[in-house]
Amino acid sequence: MNRLQKDIRDLLECNTERNGISVCLKDDNMNDFHAFLKGPADTPYAGGTFKLRVMVPPEYPVKPPAVTFVTKIWHPNISSHTGFICLDILASKWPGSMNLRGVLLSVQNLLANPEKEDPQDSIVGRQAVRDESIFIQTAQEWTKVYANGCLSDPALQHEIGKLVDMGYDRDLALRALSECDWDMDEAIEKLVM
């Protein structure tokens, strides 16, 4: 049994609600599969389930896996457009001794401990530094909308509804309001451009 097979077996054995991590192999393909992370408690991501794509290169464990969020998420270290994760262990500081379970635990930990000063998504990072309460509200809303989270603000849903009533797509309305700190006039201006 090679290293990748051992790591996959370990992941499949830890498929439990206890740690909030599960995996789903596609056609028994160990090099390209989906993982699911539960949002950590006491974070804006609590109650959400986030789908990730894990692509393991043939050179693993010498080279790190590529891990991206499939589920949209509002987080300073994760691109809100592509799902790319800015995490040093997935790039320049990859420790070849780390297993896939450790990678997913590290991503889950990033949800609880964002690096606001070193963002992947500059708009989200700027918002998190400038006004943490708006950042938290926005992250909770994205969790509710995209990750089946349990936290949602009726006032924010009302603002999204106004733009939807004007004929804008719900996802575009949410993105515009999120990027404009929930300022309706700025969001409309952004959508019209």
Solvent accessible surface area in square Angstrom, and as a share of the most:
residue,aa,sasa,rsa
1,M,136,0.61
2,N,88,0.45
3,R,68,0.25
4,L,22,0.11
5,Q,70,0.31
6,K,101,0.43
7,D,8,0.04
8,I,5,0.02
9,R,117,0.43
10,D,42,0.22
11,L,0,0.00
12,L,77,0.38
13,E,124,0.55
14,C,14,0.08
15,N,59,0.30
16,T,57,0.33
17,E,140,0.63
18,R,205,0.75
19,N,31,0.16
20,G,8,0.07
21,I,1,0.01
22,S,38,0.24
23,V,12,0.07
24,C,66,0.40
25,L,42,0.21
26,K,75,0.32
27,D,145,0.75
28,D,119,0.62
29,N,63,0.32
30,M,53,0.24
31,N,62,0.32
32,D,26,0.14
33,F,0,0.00
34,H,30,0.13
35,A,0,0.00
36,F,60,0.25
37,L,0,0.00
38,K,79,0.34
39,G,9,0.09
40,P,25,0.16
41,A,82,0.63
42,D,149,0.77
43,T,19,0.11
44,P,19,0.12
45,Y,2,0.01
46,A,20,0.15
47,G,44,0.43
48,G,0,0.00
49,T,48,0.28
50,F,1,0.00
51,K,64,0.27
52,L,0,0.00
53,R,88,0.32
54,V,2,0.01
55,M,60,0.27
56,V,5,0.03
57,P,31,0.19
58,P,125,0.79
59,E,81,0.36
60,Y,20,0.08
61,P,36,0.23
62,V,122,0.70
63,K,105,0.45
64,P,34,0.21
65,P,1,0.01
66,A,49,0.38
67,V,6,0.04
68,T,32,0.19
69,F,8,0.03
70,V,77,0.44
71,T,20,0.11
72,K,80,0.34
73,I,3,0.02
74,W,1,0.00
75,H,0,0.00
76,P,0,0.00
77,N,2,0.01
78,I,0,0.00
79,S,13,0.09
80,S,5,0.04
81,H,124,0.55
82,T,98,0.57
83,G,6,0.05
84,F,107,0.44
85,I,4,0.02
86,C,49,0.29
87,L,32,0.16
88,D,71,0.37
89,I,27,0.14
90,L,24,0.12
91,A,66,0.51
92,S,104,0.67
93,K,135,0.57
94,W,32,0.11
95,P,48,0.30
96,G,34,0.33
97,S,103,0.66
98,M,45,0.20
99,N,49,0.25
100,L,2,0.01
101,R,81,0.30
102,G,17,0.17
103,V,1,0.00
104,L,3,0.01
105,L,70,0.35
106,S,29,0.19
107,V,0,0.00
108,Q,25,0.11
109,N,87,0.44
110,L,10,0.05
111,L,2,0.01
112,A,42,0.32
113,N,82,0.42
114,P,36,0.23
115,E,104,0.47
116,K,55,0.23
117,E,148,0.66
118,D,92,0.48
119,P,50,0.32
120,Q,67,0.30
121,D,14,0.07
122,S,67,0.43
123,I,54,0.28
124,V,0,0.00
125,G,2,0.02
126,R,131,0.48
127,Q,1,0.00
128,A,2,0.02
129,V,82,0.47
130,R,136,0.50
131,D,50,0.26
132,E,87,0.39
133,S,71,0.46
134,I,38,0.19
135,F,8,0.03
136,I,62,0.31
137,Q,68,0.30
138,T,0,0.00
139,A,0,0.00
140,Q,49,0.22
141,E,1,0.00
142,W,2,0.01
143,T,4,0.02
144,K,84,0.35
145,V,48,0.28
146,Y,48,0.18
147,A,1,0.01
148,N,129,0.66
149,G,4,0.04
150,C,98,0.58
151,L,72,0.36
152,S,46,0.29
153,D,41,0.21
154,P,109,0.68
155,A,63,0.49
156,L,13,0.07
157,Q,59,0.26
158,H,114,0.51
159,E,36,0.16
160,I,1,0.00
161,G,19,0.19
162,K,80,0.34
163,L,0,0.00
164,V,48,0.28
165,D,126,0.65
166,M,107,0.48
167,G,69,0.66
168,Y,59,0.23
169,D,79,0.41
170,R,107,0.39
171,D,57,0.30
172,L,98,0.49
173,A,0,0.00
174,L,1,0.00
175,R,41,0.15
176,A,3,0.02
177,L,0,0.00
178,S,0,0.00
179,E,29,0.13
180,C,17,0.10
181,D,35,0.18
182,W,31,0.11
183,D,60,0.31
184,M,36,0.16
185,D,113,0.58
186,E,93,0.42
187,A,0,0.00
188,I,47,0.24
189,E,112,0.50
190,K,83,0.35
191,L,35,0.17
192,V,106,0.61
193,M,180,0.80
